[in-house]
């Protein structure tokens, strides 16, 4: 791995090309993730190209909740190595397709991590937690939320604590208890819809989805119609904010209220 100064010096260059006439989006995902790449490709506007790199990430021991909790607090994937690779294609922004680490701590922790990663790559870096917060702020008047994840209780508790530290009232959470990272992508449409039925609460003004390998994005309009409230999903919010940070204001169709109206 290069030093931070060396990495920044290399990565400060961004360029367009024959296909990327407007922008290139770098995307970093865990090696096991099979959902972020196709979902973000479905959101890609004309003249923008996506460039995906994969990072190694140790699996969490879901069958031992104490070890699972410890892993959430201490695990470190190979993000910097993946970032160094994707920056060689000279993107204008990097979107992180891995959510759970960005929900450690509080709003100040999340901002500091975003700034650290931007200092490494020299372009805007979009963390999922900050993107979901930006999505909530776009609506302007939301304070009470309900959160769906593919995780187990320690992860759900960590995510709820993050949102509470940011001033939101978390009225309900529901973790779908995936039995491993690739298993997240195998939840069916029916199971995901049932998960939102389980987590929704009449007090909630908005629904939140965390967990980038859970295939929620294309279901967003159906979920919003059924529950009569907005859904801020982690993949939609992350890609939406990446475009908006570049000044690209195109509406993203068929991905819900946030992507179409803000």
N, C-alpha and C positions, 0 to 999 in steps of 0.2 A: 504493500500500500504506500502510495506517495505521501509526503507530508501534506498538511492542510494547505500551506502556501503553494506548493507545487500543483496540487489539485485545482486550486482556485485559478491559478495562472493558466492552466490548460482549458478549464471549463468555462471561462468567462466568454468564450466565443460562441455565438449562436448564428445559424445560417438558414436561409431558405433554399429550396431547390425546385426542380421541375414539377414535383408532385406537392411538395410542401410550400406552396406559393404564399401562404399566410403565416404558418407556424409549424414547428415540430414539438410534440409533447413526449417527453420521456416518461415512462411508467415503470416503477419498481414494484415487483410482486414476489411473494414467497414462492419457492420452487414448486410447492404443492398446489398452488392456486390455479384453478382452471376457469374462473368466472370473470375476474377483472378484465382480462384481455378482450374477450368477446363483448362484454358489456360496454367497455369504453370505446371499442371499435364501432359499436352500434350508435354511439353518441357523437361520433366524429363528424364535424361539418366539412363541407367542401374546402379544399385548399389547406387542410390541416392533416398531418400524418402523426400516427402514434408509434412509439418505438419502445418495446417492452424488454426489460432485463429482469432476471430472476435472482433472488438471494436465498442463501441457505438459512434455514431457521429450525432449531430443534423442536421436535414435537413435545407437547405438554402431556404429562402423565394423568390423563383424565380419570383413571381408576384409583388415584390417590389424591384426594382433594387438598391435603396439606402440601404435598409436593407440587400440585397444580398451582396453588396460591403462591408458593415460593418462586416458581418459574415465571409467573406473571410479573413478579416484582423485580426479578434479577436477570431474566434471559436477555441475550443480546444476539440478534441476527447479524448477518454479514451485509448490512445495508451500505456501509461505506465502500466496500469492494464492488458491489453491484452499481452503486452510483458512479464510481470512477469509470466503469465500463460504458454505461449508457451515455455519459457526457461526451464520449468520443464522437457521437453522431451530431453534436452541436445543437441540442434542443433549446427551446426558448423557455421552457418551464418543465418541472418534474412533478408528477403526481405519484404519491405513495399509495399503492394498493394493498397496504397492510395496516389494519386499524388499531388493534388492541394496545400496542405500545404507546400510541399517541394519546391514550386516555389515562396514562399514569399521572398522578399528581393533580394539578389544578390548572386554571387558565394561564397562570404565569409560567408554570412548567412547560405547558404546551407551546407557548409563544417562544420561550427560550430555545426549545428544541427546533422549532421552525427556523429561527434565526441561525442556529448552529449549522443546520443542514444547508441553508442558503449561502452561508459563508464558505462551505465546502464546494458547492457547485457553481456559485456565481450567477445563478438565475433563480427566479421564484421557485420555492419548494412547497408543495401543497400537502399538508398533513391531514389525515382524515378527521381528527377531532376538531381542528380549527375550521375545516370545511363545513362540518355539520353545524358548528356554532355560527358560521357566516350564513348558512342556509336558514337557520332559525331567526337570525337577526334580519334577514331579508323580508320576513313576514311582519316583523315589527311589533307585534303585540302578544307573542306567545310566552307563557310562563310555566304552564303545566304540561308535562310530557309523559309518554309511556314508551318503553324501549324494548324492542325485540332483538335478540342475539342468538347465535348458534351455540353459545358457550354454556359453562357450568356456573354455579352460584358465586364462586370467588371472582370470576371475571365480571359477572353482572353487577356485583357489589362495587367493584372498582369503577366501572363505567358510571353507575348511578352516583357514586361519590364525586366523580369528576363534574357531572352536570350540576349537582347540588352546589359545588364550590363555585360554579359559574352563575349561580343565582336562579337556577331552574328548580321547580318542584317536580320531582320524579314520583308520579302517582302509582306507577306499576312497572315491573320488569318481567320479562319472560325469556328464559334461556332454553333453547331447544336441545341442549345436551348432546352435541355431536360427539361421536366416538373416535374422532381423529380428524386431522386437517382436510384430507381428501373427502371424507364422509360428509362434510358440510355441503359440498356441491351436489350431493345426491338427495338432499331433501326435495320432495316433489312440490309442485305448485299447490296441490291440495294441503300438504303439510304446512307450507309457508302461510297460506291463507288461514288455516286453523290457528297457527301461531299468533297472527295478528288479531284473530277473534279472541284468543286467550288474553293477550296483553292489553287490548283496548279497554278503556275506562271512560265513563261519561264525563269525568272531571278533566281528562286530557284534552288539550287544545291541538296537539299534534302528536304524530307517531314518529318514532326514531328507529332506524335500523342500523346496527353496528355489526360488522363481520363481513369482510369483503368477498369471501368465497360463497356466501349465501346468495343464490340467484334471485334477487328481489327487484332489480331495476325495471325490467319490462313489465312487472306486475303492478308498478306504482299507480297508474291510472285506475286500475280495478280496485286496488286497496283503498285509494282515496274516495272513490265513488261509493264503495260499500260502507265505509266508516264516516264519511262526511267530514273529513278533516285532512289536512296535508300530511304527507309522509316525507320526511327528510331522510333518504337512504344514503348510506356512506359512499357508495360508488358514484351515484348521481351527483351528490354534493361535491365530491372531490374533483370530478371531471368538469363540472359546471364552474367551480371556482378557478380551476386551472385556465379555462378559456377566458373567464371574466378578468383574471389578473393580467391577461395579455391584451385586454381591450376588445376581445371578440364577443360580441353581444348576440350572436345568432340564437334564436330559439331552438331548443333541442326537443323535437317532437316525440310523443309517446313515452315520455319518461316522467310525467307528473307535473304538478303545478310549479315547483321551483324552477325546473329546467325550461318550462315553456313561457313563464311569465316574468321571470326576474333575471 
